[in-house]
Amino acid sequence: LVWGRNKDRARFAPFRDKVIHIVVDDLPDTLTIQQRAQDSIQWGYEHWQEKRGMEHVRERLGRILHEKGVRRNETLAIFGDADEVPHWRNVWLMRWCRPYALPVDNAVWMPMGLLDRAFQSDHPVSSALPYTFGNPTFHDPFVSHGRGYGAHGREHGRFLIGGWHLTFNGYPPHFLAKAMTGTEYEGHEEQERLRLLQKNASAYCQALFQVWEHGCVPVHILKKIAPYDTHPSLLQPPRVMQERDRYEMWYGVLDRRLDLVPSC
């Protein structure tokens, strides 16, 4: 698991003692990836993990709050996947300003693999903001959980704009790992492996980037549209991803790791 392998690295030292890492491994056999193909259980595996995970989180969080003398109604949680990142300003506002009601969605930017474009998602927070994606979601963790997919914005106007859904990473090893493990896929197909072997890495990556091109608008055009015209910082990548040498694929540059020859 990613946290278990990386928790002792220096970059996580400032907040390592604040992380509660809960592993959900008590899943029913009926939701294995192999059976998904025949039972058509898309996302079933992941949804079960979320449900069981929140049971563990609520139990653990309840004990911690009791030990520290903190009331449950003073607790706020952000529910989303690791690649759904709210803007720091949204987090700051939710921490210091009491909302009229919960849950509250984040209206994030979805570049779909390249940071010079924005995807028109199926789950915007408003019809007036078609290039937003309505996750992650702020909750009272003892009342509700789950990603809102923009519903709290569309139905009740409860959303904060800003953030990133960093899905569709074009780095081939990452893409293949997702294809092999995600229940929304049919598993790893032999033809996909052959495609990678028959093309050089650059051509393969370009093919990946073109998959969603038809549903995207260039960022330089979106910057001319409200609210981005007056708040251009909303279309800047996360600060850490502004290091172009570290995140080459997101800028359409071939990742140098693809040229490395494995040592035997």
Beta strands, then each sheet from edge to edge (+ up, - down):
strand 1: 77-79
strand 2: 84-86
strand 3: 104-109
strand 4: 117-119
strand 5: 137-139
strand 6: 159-165
strand 7: 216-218
sheet 1: 1+ 5- 3+ 6+ 2-
sheet 2: 4+ 7-
end
